[in-house]
Amino acid sequence: MNRILADPALEAQPNFEFPAYAAWLNAIIAGGPTREAALEQMAESWRLERQERIVLWQQQSEEDLRVQREQEDQERTAKEAEAAEEQREAEKKKPKINDFDTEAVVADILIPRPSQYALQKIKSMEYVELWYFSPEGCREALDSCRSTAEDSFGLAKVDGYVAFKPMASFKASQKALQDHDLSWRQFDMAKTSFLIHIDKCGWPDKHQQALALFFTLIHRMRTRGEKTLLRYAGFVRREWHDRLAQNQGFNIGIFNSALYNTLSDDVWEAERDESIKLVYTSAKSSFRD
């Protein structure tokens, strides 16, 4: 059906006496009606035809309104979906913060925070010296944070991909000590912090329990000799990580007395040699005097 371009209700009745309608008028008169009756018949025919067009106009207007509303609904739905997607993307990029327990209180003792380098090693489940978890190591990390911008990034290969990582996570401290060079106090405090941080980083329970037993055994055997125990702890923990990387892991929680005795002999010989050297140096100095 062709569209009706204007509202038929607004049309005025034509003057059927105009020459343009003469042929139609004469055709009706030829059938017998008078001129006046013919003009009335023409007017009635026009009114009926206009009424039909008025009905069609109303139907057309209703259909146009329906289509317009559907289109507006579709556009509104599309805009709402687009706005919702933009909101979701904005939420993804928005910094997240977890909820908290309104009844919880901060712990009585706060564990010092080690450097980003040490934390990255822990997150990667790699070997890292216990010094980083000692009070001295955490203090050095705090001082370093004050003087170095930790928002600087560098390229690193992660799971086969190149990614940006904080520069602080690459940099080892020049002040770091090997485990066997720590004092017993440093070792004792650092291992507690170390165990807490590997738990926070989600290390497997089996590995955490083995390490906890390892440190407990070291602490209980303190009377055997701190220096040898520190060497044992340092060497064995590094060996444990090396073997894990080679898929040849052993139970670090089992104390190896034979290895301890070997290290004890090495420590005794080193101390003996140092004593002889000191005596020789002292005697040489006295002879010169």
Steps between C-alpha positions, in 0.01 A plus 500: 500500500626844403567737787255783559702817507252732674212474747181461293295652782658836419388490134224737386224372276569587134262716299364241258355776279854587385583407141744236625206289621274569196555158341416315824194728555369455144544120524279489808237735351487282191370224723188697589564697823462876507807724516443564871461129573811422298704759694374352831587150379851620412538665842379187680741280301785734595398496869490119507838474326646760736366309803672184374822694462454647851477145644809397303680815617424416863623143451811631326562751782459229764741272313751784460475573873550131581806476276639823645454375855665168414792683342529729803486197730772327298717812502444544875580133564814528287609817682431340839699191399784721377491704820496179707799365306687826549416481871631142518821601324537796734446269798771265368746788479393645831734416789352226718500485877375207703238523770593496869359368825357789701569307823863410420792685660854537366740233629705568812821440303559619145733301276752729324465508122795371294610647167310460173790285380450254786122500466528430129731207573244367748213542255703310240579235765872545443792500741571826679737575786342522846683830557227677302249400770719605792445837674813631328381384158152649545652827627726516196196438275315788666796734455529391136133573439549855621783565257394293196180534300335160515261588218780463243452196277721274296445214256499142626406161355207347688355162396643539152372856457676834530339716767568816699606448861606749769874567486514447876410134443825449299747662734676298768645687795876539517469473877337156491674227701509128438304298755815360662633855551197607703509527877280254683265786595470610137439143387237435766302818425536471123375141478179597686433784256591274209247233604227763537566643154504164318165427663364835374626418150317168500787250503375138511423380853735204455795732427408738782479218753834356390670839534337565838630163626841574350533829690359347817763225499777756441376707794476199733859397420647840581714352779692298241657816365344804335764547235471146363121507517489826303722349232283188493181707472637723225650224287209259538229755420679614184555135397130434562398773257753385241371142517136616481582688179642172362194302617722310744368647822575345839338542841678795655327423830720193555823593677813345345741438787777377269497823303492699823807314631688568177418870521594499870843360410541766234412774750738354759784482248433854380501631857819304576674642196388849597628451853839378374518797269425740783761337724759511224422865422517592868829314551652659192398843619650436847827378347533820301443708806 
